[in-house]
Amino acid sequence: MQDDSLLLIPAIDLKDGRCVRLRQGRMEDETVFSDDPVEVAGRWVEAGARRLHMVDLNGAFAGRPVNLDIIRRVAETFPDLPVQVGGGIRDEDTVQTYLDAGVSYVIIGTKAVSAPHFINDLCLEFPGHVIVGLDARDGKVAIDGWSKLSNHDVVDLARHFEHDGVAAIVYTDISRDGMMSGPNVAATAALARAVNIPVIASGGITTLDDIRALLAVADEGIGGAIIGRALYEGSIDLAEAQRLVDAASAGSGT
């Protein structure tokens, strides 16, 4: 994150080649928003997006990339747009494949928790390109598609990965994701205060007021906000939200 402004990051979740949203990570509880993810990416670029968040949902369950061709097409179509990708990234070869496809950042979730040394290895091999996704409920990290809670404390793990050299942490409060109930601003800010790398808020961002709430604590280390369902259902207009963030950034002199 180049400056102190809040980066608004539209999410494109891919399932069977289409753009969908899930509720609380359940594959069977999906809403299909488009059959053309490249067109959707173009819509967000036109509205002012400065980064894109893509998730290979099939890949997350298969443990390997499934929607790679679509992600590559998006990266090739919008070469100036940094893309961060998660879902099914389990080895170095997959990371290399994504970076070769034009992706800027890979997001490691379950494997970061189950095999922490993997993150250390990745950060040495691909410095500046590794983000860890920590999904938590009540301060404990969830794994395996949110089906179980680990005993790991989210702050302890985030500090560990910061030491390894990750570029950022994507923090999702899984009780809020896809439920349009507002982000857990207090928990996100508490995590951001505990580390010196950017924390990207994810889950539940529904209205411009939610973005205002994140802007109010952005200087504590919240570097970005991933917005999903709210963009597709129209409760947030990305161009309007971007203007709000830009105005706040100009007002603070960043």
C-alpha positions in Angstrom: 0.0 0.0 0.0 1.8 3.0 -1.2 0.2 5.6 1.1 -2.0 5.9 4.1 -5.3 6.0 2.2 -7.8 3.1 2.4 -7.6 0.9 -0.7 -11.0 -0.3 -1.8 -10.7 -3.7 -3.3 -13.7 -5.2 -5.2 -14.0 -9.0 -4.9 -14.6 -11.4 -7.8 -15.3 -14.9 -6.5 -15.1 -17.5 -9.2 -17.0 -20.8 -9.3 -17.4 -22.9 -12.4 -16.1 -19.9 -14.5 -18.7 -17.5 -13.2 -18.8 -14.6 -10.8 -20.6 -15.6 -7.6 -20.9 -14.7 -3.9 -21.3 -17.3 -1.1 -22.9 -16.7 2.2 -20.4 -17.6 5.0 -18.3 -19.7 2.7 -20.9 -22.3 1.9 -20.5 -23.6 -1.6 -24.1 -24.6 -1.8 -25.4 -21.1 -0.8 -24.3 -19.1 -3.8 -25.7 -16.2 -5.8 -24.5 -16.0 -9.5 -23.9 -12.4 -10.5 -22.3 -12.8 -13.9 -21.1 -15.3 -16.5 -18.4 -13.0 -17.6 -15.8 -12.2 -14.8 -13.6 -10.2 -17.2 -16.5 -7.8 -17.9 -17.1 -7.5 -14.2 -13.5 -6.6 -13.6 -13.8 -4.0 -16.3 -16.8 -2.5 -14.5 -14.8 -2.1 -11.3 -11.8 -0.7 -13.2 -14.1 1.9 -14.8 -15.4 2.8 -11.4 -11.9 3.5 -10.1 -10.7 0.3 -8.6 -6.9 0.3 -7.8 -6.7 -3.4 -6.9 -8.8 -6.5 -7.5 -9.4 -9.4 -5.1 -10.1 -12.7 -6.9 -10.9 -16.0 -5.2 -10.9 -19.4 -7.0 -13.6 -21.1 -4.9 -13.4 -24.3 -6.8 -9.6 -24.2 -6.3 -10.1 -23.7 -2.5 -11.9 -26.9 -2.3 -9.8 -28.8 -4.9 -6.5 -27.6 -3.4 -5.2 -26.5 -6.8 -6.1 -23.8 -9.3 -9.3 -24.4 -11.3 -10.2 -21.0 -12.6 -6.6 -20.0 -13.6 -7.5 -19.1 -17.2 -10.1 -16.5 -16.2 -7.7 -15.0 -13.7 -5.0 -14.8 -16.4 -7.4 -13.2 -18.8 -8.3 -10.5 -16.2 -4.6 -9.8 -15.5 -3.8 -9.6 -19.2 -6.8 -7.4 -20.0 -6.0 -4.9 -17.2 -2.2 -5.1 -16.9 -2.0 -1.9 -14.8 -4.4 -3.3 -12.1 -2.8 -5.2 -9.3 -4.6 -8.4 -8.7 -4.5 -10.5 -5.5 -5.6 -14.1 -5.7 -6.6 -16.7 -3.1 -8.1 -20.2 -3.2 -6.2 -23.5 -3.4 -2.7 -22.2 -3.3 -0.8 -25.0 -1.6 2.7 -25.0 -3.2 5.5 -22.9 -4.7 4.7 -24.0 -8.2 1.2 -22.6 -8.0 2.5 -19.3 -6.7 4.9 -19.1 -9.6 2.1 -19.9 -12.1 0.0 -17.1 -10.7 2.8 -14.6 -10.8 3.7 -15.6 -14.3 0.0 -15.1 -15.2 0.3 -11.4 -14.1 -1.0 -11.7 -10.6 0.6 -9.3 -8.1 -0.2 -11.0 -4.8 -1.1 -14.5 -3.7 -3.2 -15.0 -0.6 -2.5 -18.1 1.5 -5.2 -19.1 4.0 -5.6 -22.6 5.4 -2.0 -23.8 4.6 -0.6 -20.7 6.4 -2.2 -22.0 9.6 -1.6 -25.7 9.1 2.0 -25.4 7.9 3.4 -22.0 9.0 6.9 -22.8 7.7 5.4 -22.7 4.2 4.9 -18.9 4.6 8.5 -18.4 5.6 9.6 -20.3 2.5 7.3 -18.4 0.2 8.4 -15.0 1.6 12.0 -15.9 0.9 11.2 -17.1 -2.6 8.7 -14.5 -3.6 9.4 -11.4 -1.4 6.6 -8.8 -1.5 4.1 -11.0 -3.2 2.7 -13.0 -0.3 -0.4 -12.1 1.7 -1.9 -14.2 4.5 -5.6 -14.5 4.9 -6.7 -15.0 8.5 -10.4 -15.9 8.9 -11.5 -15.6 12.6 -14.4 -15.8 14.9 -14.1 -14.5 18.5 -10.4 -14.0 18.0 -9.6 -17.6 17.0 -8.6 -18.5 13.5 -10.9 -20.8 11.4 -9.5 -23.3 8.9 -10.7 -25.7 6.2 -13.3 -23.5 4.6 -14.4 -22.2 8.0 -15.7 -25.6 9.0 -13.6 -25.6 12.2 -11.9 -23.2 14.6 -8.3 -23.7 15.5 -6.7 -22.9 18.8 -4.6 -20.2 17.2 -5.0 -16.6 18.4 -5.4 -14.3 15.4 -3.0 -11.6 16.8 -0.3 -14.2 17.6 -0.4 -15.7 14.1 -0.5 -12.2 12.4 2.7 -11.3 14.3 4.3 -14.5 13.3 3.6 -13.9 9.7 4.7 -10.3 9.9 8.1 -11.6 11.1 8.2 -14.0 8.1 7.8 -11.0 5.8 4.3 -11.1 4.4 3.1 -8.0 2.6 -0.2 -7.7 4.4 -2.9 -9.6 6.3 -6.4 -10.1 5.0 -8.6 -10.3 8.0 -12.1 -11.7 7.7 -14.6 -11.9 10.5 -16.4 -15.0 9.3 -19.6 -14.4 11.3 -20.1 -11.3 9.1 -18.9 -12.4 5.7 -21.6 -12.3 3.0 -24.3 -11.4 5.5 -24.4 -7.7 4.8 -24.2 -7.0 8.5 -21.2 -4.5 8.6 -17.6 -5.2 9.3 -16.1 -5.9 12.7 -14.3 -2.6 12.8 -13.1 -2.9 16.4 -11.5 -6.3 15.9 -9.9 -5.2 12.6 -8.5 -2.1 14.2 -7.2 -4.1 17.2 -5.4 -6.5 14.8 -4.0 -3.6 12.8 -2.6 -2.0 15.9 -0.9 -5.2 16.9 1.2 -5.5 13.7 3.2 -3.1 11.5 2.0 -4.4 8.1 -1.2 -3.4 6.5 -4.4 -5.2 7.6 -7.0 -5.5 4.8 -10.6 -5.7 6.2 -12.9 -8.3 4.7 -16.4 -9.4 5.5 -19.7 -7.6 6.0 -18.9 -4.3 4.3 -22.3 -3.1 3.3 -22.7 0.6 3.2 -20.8 3.9 2.8 -21.1 4.2 6.6 -19.1 1.0 7.0 -16.4 2.6 4.8 -16.5 5.8 6.9 -16.1 3.6 10.0 -13.0 2.0 8.5 -11.6 5.4 7.4 -11.9 6.6 10.9 -9.4 4.0 12.1 -7.4 3.7 8.9 -4.4 5.4 10.4 -4.1 2.6 12.9 -2.9 0.4 10.1 -6.0 -0.7 8.1 -4.7 -0.6 4.5 -7.7 -1.7 2.6 -11.2 -3.0 2.5 -12.4 -5.9 0.3 -16.0 -5.3 -0.9 -18.1 -8.1 -2.3 -21.8 -8.6 -2.1 -22.6 -5.0 -1.4 -21.2 -4.0 -4.8 -23.2 -6.6 -6.7 -26.4 -5.9 -4.9 -26.0 -2.1 -5.2 -25.8 -1.1 -1.6 -22.4 0.4 -2.3 -21.5 2.3 -5.5 -17.8 1.8 -6.0 -17.2 5.2 -7.7 -19.0 7.0 -4.9 -17.0 5.1 -2.3 -13.7 5.8 -4.0 -14.6 9.5 -4.1 -15.3 9.4 -0.3 -11.9 7.7 0.3 -10.0 10.1 -2.0 -11.6 13.1 -0.2 -10.6 11.7 3.2 -7.1 11.1 1.9 -6.8 14.6 0.5 -8.1 16.0 3.8 -5.5 14.2 5.8 -2.8 15.4 3.5 -1.7 11.9 2.3 
